[in-house]
Every structure is written in structure tokens, then in C-alpha cells.
């Protein structure tokens, strides 16, 4: 199991995204960011995506 804590990405948010793979977490994180933080798909630059991917932890 892998996790991503939204607050680690700099948001004032207690959400913890869980999944079996990094790709699963990135997909869920993108949906969460758009729904809860009004982030648009075009705001997800390759650099930001790489930063977020680096915050994923094995649990």
C-alpha cells in the first residue's frame, strides 16, 4: 500500500490518498486536487507532477 498526504503537497488539507501503485495514487490525487482545491488539469505541469510523485510513501 502506498499513500500521499495532501498536506505534504502544501495544502491545508487532511486528506490521505491510498493506492497500490504510484499511478493509482496520482490519478486519485488529480481528481482530489480538481474537486477539492480547484486545480485545473493545465496547472499540473511536469515539474509539479514529479514533485507530487516524490511525496508518495510506502506504508
WOTAVEN-V627536 format. One record per pair of residues at least 12 apart in sequence whose C-alpha atoms are under 10 Angstrom apart, sorted by the first residue. I is the first residue (numbers start at 0). J is the second residue. D is the distance in Angstrom with one decimal. If there is no record, write none. Layout:
i->I j->J d->D
i->I j->J d->D
This chain:
i->0 j->17 d->6.9
i->0 j->18 d->5.8
i->0 j->19 d->4.9
i->0 j->20 d->7.5
i->0 j->21 d->9.7
i->0 j->56 d->8.7
i->0 j->57 d->6.1
i->0 j->58 d->5.6
i->1 j->16 d->8.3
i->1 j->17 d->5.7
i->1 j->18 d->5.4
i->1 j->19 d->5.8
i->1 j->20 d->6.6
i->1 j->21 d->7.2
i->1 j->23 d->9.4
i->1 j->24 d->7.7
i->1 j->55 d->6.6
i->1 j->56 d->5.5
i->1 j->57 d->4.3
i->1 j->58 d->5.4
i->2 j->15 d->6.6
i->2 j->16 d->5.5
i->2 j->17 d->4.5
i->2 j->18 d->6.5
i->2 j->19 d->8.6
i->2 j->20 d->9.2
i->2 j->21 d->8.7
i->2 j->24 d->7.3
i->2 j->54 d->8.6
i->2 j->55 d->5.6
i->2 j->56 d->5.3
i->2 j->57 d->6.3
i->2 j->58 d->6.6
i->3 j->15 d->5.7
i->3 j->16 d->5.1
i->3 j->17 d->6.6
i->3 j->18 d->8.9
i->3 j->21 d->9.3
i->3 j->24 d->7.2
i->3 j->25 d->8.8
i->3 j->27 d->9.8
i->3 j->28 d->8.0
i->3 j->51 d->8.3
i->3 j->52 d->8.6
i->3 j->53 d->9.4
i->3 j->54 d->6.3
i->3 j->55 d->4.8
i->3 j->56 d->6.4
i->3 j->57 d->9.0
i->3 j->58 d->9.8
i->4 j->16 d->6.3
i->4 j->17 d->8.8
i->4 j->28 d->9.5
i->4 j->51 d->9.8
i->4 j->54 d->7.9
i->4 j->55 d->7.9
i->4 j->56 d->8.8
i->5 j->28 d->8.2
i->5 j->31 d->9.1
i->5 j->32 d->8.9
i->5 j->51 d->9.3
i->5 j->54 d->9.3
i->7 j->51 d->8.7
i->7 j->54 d->7.0
i->7 j->55 d->9.4
i->8 j->47 d->9.6
i->8 j->50 d->8.2
i->8 j->51 d->6.5
i->8 j->52 d->9.9
i->8 j->53 d->9.8
i->8 j->54 d->7.3
i->8 j->55 d->10.0
i->10 j->32 d->9.6
i->10 j->36 d->8.4
i->11 j->36 d->9.8
i->12 j->35 d->9.2
i->12 j->36 d->9.3
i->14 j->28 d->9.7
i->14 j->31 d->8.8
i->14 j->35 d->9.9
i->15 j->28 d->9.2
i->16 j->28 d->6.7
i->16 j->31 d->8.7
i->16 j->55 d->9.2
i->17 j->55 d->9.3
i->17 j->56 d->9.6
i->17 j->57 d->9.7
i->17 j->58 d->9.3
i->18 j->55 d->10.0
i->18 j->57 d->9.7
i->19 j->57 d->9.2
i->20 j->55 d->9.6
i->20 j->57 d->9.5
i->21 j->52 d->7.1
i->21 j->53 d->9.6
i->21 j->55 d->7.1
i->21 j->56 d->9.1
i->21 j->57 d->9.6
i->22 j->52 d->8.8
i->24 j->51 d->9.9
i->24 j->52 d->8.6
i->24 j->55 d->8.0
i->25 j->48 d->8.2
i->25 j->51 d->8.0
i->25 j->52 d->7.0
i->25 j->55 d->8.9
i->28 j->51 d->8.8
i->28 j->52 d->9.8
i->29 j->43 d->8.5
i->29 j->48 d->9.4
